[in-house]
Amino acid sequence: MPIAIGAGVAIVAIVILVNYYLDQTTLSGQRFGDQLAQIQSDLKNETQSFDQNLTEYQKGQISKDQMLKITDDHILAVKNILPRYQDLKAPELFKPSLQLFELSTETQIQSDQTLRDWITTGDNATRAKSDQQLQQSFQYEMNALQSYESAKTGGSQ
């Protein structure tokens, strides 16, 4: 009888520990998701603001010198967002998506730098290259979102 009680206590303890671990994993995943969403939101807001300025520049409402300054500030702002990915404590399942989000942002910076060259030179081939880099950045982000959703689904099964 004492062995059965001891086994029962051990089973209850194991169940409690497993549930605690699962709760901690869920909380960690939620915290990671919230922090990642904030980074993506900040990046989106910065990019939208820059795109509005670019539209104004193309309409002749902003001078070339002003646009170069705005572009430099924008590139710096995005570069300052980039290290925030490294600060995240990603659960193992989410590491591939985090790497893709980071790669997307790095590629966006390359695109913005190429776009700056276009603003300086007016060379349409440079603008086309910037657009291609931006498209690649977008593709990385779509892959990151797909990976993230797969990890969420895989992590909850």
VODRENMAR-101710 format. One record per residue: x, y, z of N, C-alpha, C in turn; residue in three letters. Coordinates in steps of 0.2 Angstrom, whole numbers, padded with zeros to 4 digits, always signed. Layout:
REM VODRENMAR-101710
XYZXYZXYZALA/...
END
This chain:
REM VODRENMAR-101710
+0004-0006+0000+0000+0000+0000+0004+0006+0000MET/+0010+0007+0004+0014+0013+0004+0017+0014-0003PRO/+0019+0009-0006+0022+0009-0013+0017+0012-0017ILE/+0011+0011-0017+0006+0013-0022+0004+0021-0020ALA/+0005+0023-0014+0004+0030-0012+0010+0034-0014ILE/+0016+0031-0013+0022+0034-0016+0022+0035-0023GLY/+0020+0030-0027+0019+0030-0034+0014+0036-0036ALA/+0008+0036-0033+0003+0041-0034+0006+0048-0033GLY/+0009+0049-0028+0012+0055-0026+0017+0057-0032VAL/+0021+0052-0034+0026+0054-0039+0023+0056-0045ALA/+0017+0052-0047+0014+0054-0053+0011+0061-0053ILE/+0008+0062-0047+0005+0069-0046+0010+0074-0047VAL/+0016+0073-0044+0022+0078-0044+0024+0079-0052ALA/+0024+0073-0055+0027+0074-0062+0021+0077-0066ILE/+0015+0076-0065+0010+0080-0069+0010+0087-0067VAL/+0011+0089-0061+0012+0096-0059+0018+0099-0063ILE/+0024+0096-0063+0030+0098-0066+0029+0099-0073LEU/+0026+0094-0077+0025+0095-0084+0020+0101-0085VAL/+0015+0101-0082+0010+0107-0083+0013+0114-0081ASN/+0018+0114-0076+0021+0120-0075+0026+0122-0081TYR/+0029+0117-0083+0034+0118-0089+0030+0120-0095TYR/+0024+0117-0096+0020+0119-0102+0018+0126-0101LEU/+0016+0128-0095+0013+0135-0094+0019+0140-0095ASP/+0025+0138-0093+0031+0143-0094+0033+0143-0101GLN/+0032+0138-0105+0034+0138-0112+0028+0142-0115THR/+0022+0142-0113+0017+0146-0116+0018+0153-0115THR/+0020+0155-0109+0021+0162-0107+0027+0164-0110LEU/+0032+0160-0111+0038+0163-0115+0036+0164-0122SER/+0033+0159-0125+0030+0160-0132+0026+0166-0133GLY/+0022+0168-0128+0017+0174-0128+0021+0180-0128GLN/+0026+0180-0123+0030+0186-0122+0035+0187-0129ARG/+0037+0182-0131+0041+0182-0138+0037+0185-0143PHE/+0031+0183-0144+0026+0185-0149+0024+0192-0148GLY/+0023+0194-0142+0021+0201-0141+0027+0206-0143ASP/+0033+0204-0141+0039+0208-0142+0041+0208-0149GLN/+0040+0203-0153+0041+0203-0160+0036+0207-0164LEU/+0030+0207-0161+0024+0211-0164+0026+0218-0163ALA/+0029+0220-0158+0031+0227-0157+0036+0229-0161GLN/+0041+0225-0162+0046+0227-0167+0044+0227-0174ILE/+0039+0223-0176+0036+0223-0183+0032+0229-0184GLN/+0029+0231-0178+0024+0237-0179+0029+0243-0179SER/+0034+0244-0175+0039+0250-0176+0042+0250-0183ASP/+0043+0244-0186+0046+0244-0192+0041+0247-0197LEU/+0035+0244-0197+0030+0246-0201+0029+0254-0201LYS/+0028+0256-0195+0027+0263-0194+0032+0268-0197ASN/+0039+0266-0196+0044+0269-0199+0044+0269-0207GLU/+0043+0263-0209+0043+0262-0217+0037+0266-0220THR/+0031+0266-0217+0025+0270-0219+0027+0277-0219GLN/+0030+0280-0214+0032+0287-0214+0037+0288-0219SER/+0042+0284-0220+0047+0285-0226+0043+0285-0232PHE/+0039+0280-0234+0035+0280-0240+0031+0286-0242ASP/+0028+0289-0236+0025+0295-0237+0029+0301-0240GLN/+0035+0301-0237+0040+0306-0239+0043+0305-0246ASN/+0043+0299-0247+0046+0297-0254+0041+0299-0259LEU/+0034+0298-0258+0029+0300-0262+0029+0308-0263THR/+0030+0311-0258+0030+0319-0258+0036+0321-0262GLU/+0042+0317-0262+0048+0319-0265+0047+0318-0273TYR/+0043+0312-0275+0042+0311-0282+0037+0316-0285GLN/+0033+0319-0280+0028+0324-0283+0032+0331-0283LYS/+0038+0331-0281+0041+0338-0281+0040+0342-0275GLY/+0037+0339-0269+0035+0343-0264+0041+0343-0258GLN/+0046+0339-0259+0052+0338-0255+0058+0339-0260ILE/+0063+0343-0258+0069+0344-0262+0073+0337-0261SER/+0078+0337-0266+0083+0331-0266+0087+0331-0259LYS/+0089+0337-0257+0093+0337-0251+0089+0335-0245ASP/+0083+0337-0245+0078+0336-0239+0077+0328-0239GLN/+0076+0325-0245+0075+0318-0246+0081+0314-0244MET/+0087+0316-0246+0093+0313-0244+0093+0313-0236LEU/+0092+0318-0233+0092+0318-0226+0087+0314-0222LYS/+0081+0314-0225+0075+0310-0223+0077+0302-0224ILE/+0080+0301-0229+0083+0294-0231+0088+0292-0226THR/+0093+0296-0225+0098+0294-0220+0095+0293-0213ASP/+0091+0297-0211+0087+0296-0204+0083+0290-0204ASP/+0080+0288-0210+0076+0282-0210+0081+0276-0210HIS/+0086+0276-0213+0090+0270-0213+0093+0269-0206ILE/+0095+0275-0203+0098+0274-0196+0092+0271-0192LEU/+0086+0274-0192+0081+0271-0188+0080+0264-0189ALA/+0080+0261-0195+0079+0254-0197+0085+0250-0194VAL/+0091+0253-0195+0097+0250-0192+0096+0249-0185LYS/+0093+0254-0181+0092+0254-0174+0087+0249-0172ASN/+0082+0247-0176+0077+0242-0175+0081+0235-0175ILE/+0085+0234-0180+0088+0228-0181+0091+0224-0175LEU/+0095+0227-0171+0097+0223-0165+0092+0221-0160PRO/+0086+0224-0161+0081+0222-0156+0079+0214-0157ARG/+0080+0212-0163+0078+0205-0165+0083+0200-0161TYR/+0089+0202-0160+0094+0199-0156+0093+0198-0149GLN/+0089+0204-0146+0088+0204-0139+0082+0199-0137ASP/+0078+0197-0142+0073+0193-0141+0075+0186-0139LEU/+0071+0183-0134+0073+0176-0132+0067+0172-0135LYS/+0069+0169-0141+0065+0165-0145+0064+0158-0143ALA/+0058+0156-0141+0058+0148-0140+0061+0145-0147PRO/+0063+0139-0146+0067+0135-0151+0063+0135-0157GLU/+0056+0133-0157+0052+0133-0163+0051+0139-0167LEU/+0053+0145-0164+0052+0151-0167+0058+0154-0170PHE/+0064+0151-0169+0070+0153-0171+0071+0154-0178LYS/+0068+0149-0182+0069+0150-0190+0065+0157-0192PRO/+0059+0158-0189+0055+0163-0191+0058+0170-0189SER/+0061+0170-0183+0065+0176-0181+0071+0177-0186LEU/+0074+0172-0188+0080+0173-0193+0077+0176-0199GLN/+0072+0174-0201+0069+0177-0208+0066+0184-0207LEU/+0063+0186-0201+0061+0193-0200+0068+0197-0200PHE/+0073+0195-0197+0079+0199-0197+0082+0199-0204GLU/+0082+0194-0207+0084+0194-0214+0080+0199-0219LEU/+0074+0199-0217+0069+0204-0221+0071+0211-0219SER/+0073+0212-0213+0074+0219-0211+0081+0221-0214THR/+0086+0216-0214+0093+0218-0217+0092+0219-0224GLU/+0088+0216-0228+0087+0217-0235+0083+0223-0236THR/+0079+0225-0232+0075+0231-0232+0081+0237-0232GLN/+0085+0236-0227+0090+0242-0227+0095+0242-0233ILE/+0096+0236-0236+0100+0236-0242+0096+0240-0248GLN/+0089+0239-0248+0085+0242-0253+0085+0249-0252SER/+0084+0251-0245+0084+0259-0244+0091+0262-0246ASP/+0096+0259-0245+0103+0261-0246+0103+0262-0254GLN/+0101+0257-0258+0101+0258-0265+0096+0263-0267THR/+0090+0264-0264+0086+0269-0265+0089+0276-0264LEU/+0093+0277-0259+0097+0283-0258+0101+0284-0264ARG/+0104+0279-0267+0109+0280-0273+0104+0283-0278ASP/+0098+0280-0279+0094+0282-0284+0092+0290-0283TRP/+0091+0292-0277+0089+0299-0276+0095+0303-0278ILE/+0101+0301-0276+0107+0305-0278+0108+0305-0286THR/+0108+0299-0289+0109+0299-0296+0104+0300-0301THR/+0098+0298-0299+0092+0298-0303+0092+0292-0308GLY/+0097+0287-0307+0098+0282-0312+0092+0277-0311ASP/+0088+0275-0316+0082+0271-0316+0084+0264-0314ASN/+0090+0262-0317+0092+0255-0315+0093+0254-0308ALA/+0096+0259-0304+0097+0259-0297+0090+0258-0294THR/+0085+0262-0296+0079+0262-0293+0076+0255-0294ARG/+0077+0252-0300+0074+0245-0301+0078+0240-0296ALA/+0084+0241-0295+0088+0236-0291+0085+0237-0284LYS/+0083+0243-0281+0080+0244-0275+0074+0241-0274SER/+0070+0241-0280+0063+0238-0280+0064+0231-0279ASP/+0069+0228-0283+0070+0220-0282+0072+0218-0275GLN/+0076+0222-0272+0078+0221-0265+0072+0221-0260GLN/+0068+0226-0262+0062+0227-0257+0057+0221-0258LEU/+0057+0219-0264+0053+0213-0266+0056+0207-0262GLN/+0062+0206-0262+0065+0201-0259+0064+0201-0251GLN/+0065+0207-0248+0063+0209-0241+0056+0206-0240SER/+0051+0208-0244+0044+0206-0243+0044+0199-0243PHE/+0047+0196-0248+0047+0188-0248+0049+0185-0242GLN/+0055+0188-0239+0058+0185-0233+0052+0186-0227TYR/+0049+0192-0227+0044+0193-0222+0038+0188-0222GLU/+0036+0187-0229+0030+0182-0229+0032+0175-0227MET/+0039+0173-0229+0041+0167-0226+0042+0167-0219ASN/+0044+0172-0216+0044+0173-0209+0037+0172-0205ALA/+0032+0175-0208+0026+0175-0206+0023+0168-0206LEU/+0024+0164-0212+0022+0157-0213+0026+0153-0208GLN/+0032+0154-0207+0036+0150-0202+0033+0151-0195SER/+0032+0157-0193+0029+0159-0187+0023+0156-0185TYR/+0018+0156-0190+0012+0153-0189+0012+0145-0189GLU/+0017+0142-0193+0018+0135-0192+0021+0133-0185SER/+0025+0137-0183+0028+0136-0176+0023+0136-0171ALA/+0018+0141-0171+0013+0142-0167+0008+0136-0167LYS/+0007+0134-0173+0002+0128-0174+0006+0122-0171THR/+0012+0121-0173+0016+0115-0171+0017+0115-0163GLY/+0018+0121-0160+0019+0122-0153+0013+0120-0149GLY/+0007+0121-0152+0001+0120-0148-0002+0113-0148SER/+0001+0109-0152-0001+0102-0153+0001+0097-0148GLN/
END
